[in-house]
């Protein structure tokens, strides 16, 4: 795809719009100018890709299809992706072999494999290689248009020709400009990525670079790493109090035996209980102090110490204490 003058114009317009929006409701410690309230549901968070949280909400439509439906960017009720064991998954994904994994096994003394399904789902946006609007099935009937709408599209890779069909079908969309989130900080070309605008320190436009993980995961928290299966003196890990073989292990805070959104969990997809992205993050948002309160920053299951007094954009958050998320698993 090519960047045209409308991208440059859009970048300028976004900057002006967000300058005017700086007095809006704060959403997160990293995103103090956003008008996303992060209260109530995913509809009020940055993961709602139908909304641009500036005073001009449609300004980012040049970079992705606006499907007008929140859930469809990740989920579909029928015809979901057969390539991954994820709930009704509607996005294209990479193979785990696409990633360079954490390479310090002696620091953990545990086997480290490739990212599992509960990481590949997150990485399908955050590794910066798949466009943020890259779905397998469009809203509505879900039948993909390239074969005359005769079937669902249940396998596939990111396909610009398919995504352009959204415009051809007469709905709101963009033709030829389907942006990725962006490469890892300091790596790769950002000219066809959200990073084109969202990568300038001190800008009124939110800086997304911390969320651009890339495909080299050696500088991120290990995923696909097996959790210890023995506990006690000399073992630097806490034992989950609920274990569901073949499914997950849970640090069950309320004793109901259910994996609630604010509870850290480990996933078992065949090699034992493993740490994955969704062990610590819930993409739908977790209220920091129960229903009606602000969501934890960065979609964390446990607020890792950010409080009302720690900086701009944190008003209304309730902290679980410094390193609370880390100390759920690590006994230090």
C-alpha positions in Angstrom: 0.0 0.0 0.0 1.1 3.6 -0.6 0.9 6.5 1.7 -0.8 9.5 0.0 -1.2 13.1 0.9 -4.4 12.3 2.8 -2.4 10.4 5.4 -0.2 13.4 6.0 -3.3 15.6 6.2 -4.9 13.1 8.5 -1.9 13.1 10.8 -2.1 16.9 11.0 -5.8 16.8 11.7 -5.5 14.2 14.4 -2.9 16.4 16.2 -5.1 19.4 16.1 -8.2 17.4 17.2 -6.4 15.9 20.1 -5.0 19.2 21.3 -8.6 20.3 21.6 -9.6 17.1 23.3 -7.0 17.3 26.1 -9.6 18.4 28.6 -11.7 15.2 27.9 -12.0 12.4 30.3 -8.8 10.6 31.1 -8.5 7.0 30.2 -5.2 5.5 31.4 -1.9 6.5 32.8 -0.2 6.2 29.3 -3.1 7.9 27.5 -4.1 11.0 29.6 -5.7 12.9 26.7 -8.1 10.2 25.6 -11.8 10.6 25.8 -12.3 6.9 26.4 -13.7 6.6 29.9 -12.5 2.9 30.4 -15.6 2.4 32.5 -18.4 -0.1 31.9 -17.4 -2.2 28.9 -14.9 -2.7 26.1 -17.1 -0.1 24.2 -15.4 2.6 26.2 -11.8 1.5 25.7 -9.1 1.8 23.0 -10.0 -1.8 22.0 -13.2 -0.5 20.5 -11.9 0.0 17.0 -15.1 1.6 15.7 -14.2 4.8 17.6 -11.4 7.3 17.3 -11.1 8.9 20.7 -10.5 12.4 19.5 -12.9 15.3 18.8 -13.1 14.0 15.3 -13.9 10.3 15.8 -13.7 9.2 12.2 -10.2 10.6 11.5 -8.5 7.2 11.6 -10.9 5.5 9.2 -8.3 6.1 6.5 -6.2 3.4 8.1 -8.6 0.6 8.7 -12.2 -0.6 7.9 -14.7 0.8 10.3 -17.0 -2.2 10.5 -19.4 -0.4 12.9 -19.4 -3.4 15.2 -17.0 -3.8 18.2 -16.8 -7.5 18.5 -16.3 -8.4 14.8 -12.6 -7.3 14.9 -11.9 -10.3 17.0 -15.0 -12.6 17.1 -17.6 -14.1 14.8 -20.7 -16.0 15.8 -20.3 -18.5 13.0 -17.5 -19.7 10.7 -14.6 -18.9 13.1 -10.9 -19.4 12.4 -10.1 -23.2 12.4 -6.3 -22.4 12.7 -6.4 -21.6 16.4 -8.1 -22.8 19.5 -9.6 -19.4 20.5 -13.2 -18.5 21.2 -15.0 -17.9 17.9 -11.9 -16.2 16.6 -12.4 -13.9 13.5 -8.9 -12.5 13.0 -6.1 -13.9 11.0 -3.1 -15.1 13.0 0.5 -16.0 12.7 2.1 -19.3 13.4 4.0 -19.5 16.7 7.1 -20.3 14.7 7.0 -16.6 13.4 8.4 -15.5 16.7 11.9 -15.3 18.3 11.2 -16.5 21.9 12.7 -15.7 25.2 16.2 -17.3 25.2 17.3 -17.3 28.9 16.0 -20.7 30.1 18.5 -20.9 32.9 16.8 -17.9 34.6 13.6 -19.9 34.8 14.7 -23.6 34.7 11.5 -24.3 32.8 10.7 -25.4 29.2 9.9 -22.5 27.0 7.8 -23.1 23.9 6.3 -21.0 21.2 3.4 -18.7 22.0 0.1 -20.6 22.5 -3.4 -19.6 21.4 -3.9 -17.3 24.3 -0.9 -15.3 23.2 -1.3 -15.6 19.4 -4.7 -13.9 19.6 -3.1 -10.8 21.2 -0.1 -10.9 18.9 -2.3 -10.9 15.9 -2.5 -7.1 16.5 0.5 -6.4 18.7 3.3 -8.1 16.8 2.8 -5.4 14.1 2.6 -7.8 11.1 -1.2 -8.2 10.7 -3.5 -5.2 9.9 -5.8 -4.2 12.7 -8.9 -4.8 10.6 -7.8 -8.2 9.2 -10.9 -10.3 9.8 -11.9 -13.6 8.2 -15.7 -12.8 8.0 -17.4 -9.5 7.7 -20.3 -8.3 9.9 -23.9 -9.3 9.0 -24.2 -12.7 7.4 -20.5 -13.3 7.8 -20.3 -14.9 4.4 -17.1 -13.7 2.6 -17.7 -11.9 -0.7 -14.8 -13.2 -2.8 -16.6 -16.4 -3.8 -20.0 -14.8 -4.2 -20.9 -15.1 -0.5 -21.3 -18.9 -0.7 -19.3 -19.8 2.4 -17.5 -18.6 5.5 -13.8 -17.8 5.3 -12.5 -20.1 8.1 -8.8 -20.1 7.3 -6.5 -17.5 5.8 -3.9 -14.9 6.1 -4.1 -11.1 6.1 -5.5 -10.3 2.7 -5.8 -6.8 1.4 -7.9 -7.8 -1.6 -10.5 -9.4 0.8 -10.5 -6.4 3.1 -11.1 -4.1 0.2 -14.3 -5.9 -0.5 -15.9 -4.2 2.4 -15.8 -1.0 0.4 -16.9 -2.7 -2.7 -19.9 -4.0 -0.9 -21.1 -0.5 -0.3 -20.2 -0.2 3.4 -17.9 2.2 5.2 -14.3 1.1 4.6 -10.9 2.0 3.2 -9.4 0.6 0.0 -5.7 -0.2 0.0 -4.9 1.3 3.4 -5.1 -1.4 6.0 -2.5 -0.4 8.7 -0.7 -2.6 11.2 -0.3 -1.3 14.8 3.4 -1.0 14.1 6.8 -2.6 14.5 8.8 -2.8 17.7 10.2 0.5 18.9 13.0 1.5 16.7 12.6 -1.4 14.2 11.1 -1.4 10.7 9.2 1.0 8.6 6.4 2.9 10.3 5.0 4.6 7.1 2.2 2.1 6.7 1.4 1.6 10.4 -0.5 3.3 13.2 3.0 4.2 14.4 3.2 6.8 11.7 1.2 9.1 14.0 1.3 7.2 17.4 5.1 7.3 18.0 6.1 10.8 18.9 7.1 11.4 22.6 5.4 14.5 24.0 2.9 14.7 21.2 -0.8 15.2 22.0 -1.4 12.0 19.9 -1.1 9.0 22.2 2.2 7.1 21.9 1.5 3.4 21.2 5.1 2.3 20.9 5.1 0.4 24.2 2.4 -1.8 22.8 4.2 -2.5 19.6 5.9 -5.8 20.5 7.2 -6.9 17.2 8.1 -10.6 16.5 11.2 -10.7 18.7 9.8 -11.5 22.1 13.1 -11.8 24.0 12.6 -8.4 25.7 9.1 -9.1 26.8 7.6 -11.2 29.6 8.1 -14.9 28.6 5.0 -16.5 27.1 4.7 -20.2 26.3 6.8 -20.9 29.4 5.7 -23.8 31.6 4.8 -22.9 35.2 6.4 -24.9 38.0 4.5 -28.1 39.0 6.2 -28.4 42.5 6.0 -25.8 45.2 7.4 -25.2 48.6 10.7 -24.0 50.2 13.2 -22.8 47.6 10.5 -22.6 44.8 10.1 -18.9 43.9 6.6 -19.4 42.6 3.1 -19.5 44.2 0.8 -22.4 43.6 -2.5 -21.7 41.9 -5.4 -22.8 44.2 -7.6 -24.1 41.4 -6.4 -26.5 38.7 -8.5 -27.7 35.8 -6.5 -30.3 33.9 -6.4 -29.7 30.2 -7.8 -26.2 30.6 -6.2 -23.8 33.1 -5.0 -23.2 36.6 -6.4 -20.1 38.5 -5.3 -17.9 41.3 -8.9 -18.0 42.5 -9.4 -14.9 44.7 -13.1 -15.5 45.6 -13.1 -19.3 45.9 -15.8 -19.8 43.3 -13.7 -22.1 41.1 -14.3 -19.9 38.1 -11.8 -17.8 36.2 -13.0 -14.3 36.9 -11.7 -11.4 34.8 -9.6 -10.1 37.7 -7.9 -13.4 38.4 -4.6 -14.4 36.9 -4.6 -17.8 35.2 -2.3 -20.3 33.4 -3.4 -22.1 30.2 -3.0 -25.8 29.5 -3.1 -26.5 25.8 -1.3 -29.8 25.9 2.1 -29.2 27.5 1.0 -28.3 31.1 0.1 -25.0 32.6 1.8 -22.1 30.8 2.0 -18.4 31.1 0.5 -16.6 28.1 -0.5 -13.0 27.3 -4.0 -13.5 28.6 -2.7 -14.8 31.9 -2.2 -11.2 32.9 -4.3 -9.2 30.4 -8.0 -9.2 29.7 -8.7 -7.4 26.4 -12.2 -6.5 27.5 -11.1 -4.5 30.5 -11.1 -5.2 34.3 -12.7 -2.7 36.7 -10.1 -1.7 39.3 -12.5 -1.6 42.2 -15.6 -3.5 41.0 -18.4 -2.6 38.6 -18.6 1.0 37.8 -15.0 1.8 38.5 -12.1 2.6 36.1 -10.5 -0.3 34.3 -7.0 -1.3 35.3 -4.4 0.3 33.0 -3.3 -1.5 29.9 -6.1 -4.1 30.3 -4.2 -5.8 33.2 -6.2 -8.3 35.3 -4.6 -6.8 38.5 -3.6 -3.1 38.9 0.1 -3.3 39.3 0.4 -0.3 41.6 -0.9 2.7 39.6 -2.8 4.9 42.0 -4.7 8.2 41.8 -1.6 10.2 42.7 1.0 8.6 40.4 0.5 10.9 37.4 -1.8 12.3 34.7 -4.6 10.1 33.5 -4.9 7.9 36.6 -7.9 9.6 38.4 -10.4 7.0 39.5 -8.1 4.0 39.6 -7.9 1.8 42.7 -4.5 0.2 43.1 -3.8 -3.4 44.3 -0.4 -2.3 45.6 3.1 -2.1 44.1 4.0 -5.3 42.1 0.7 -6.8 43.0 0.4 -8.5 39.6 3.9 -9.9 39.7 3.5 -11.2 43.2 0.5 -13.2 42.3 2.8 -15.7 40.6 6.2 -14.9 42.0 7.1 -15.6 45.6 9.7 -12.9 46.4 
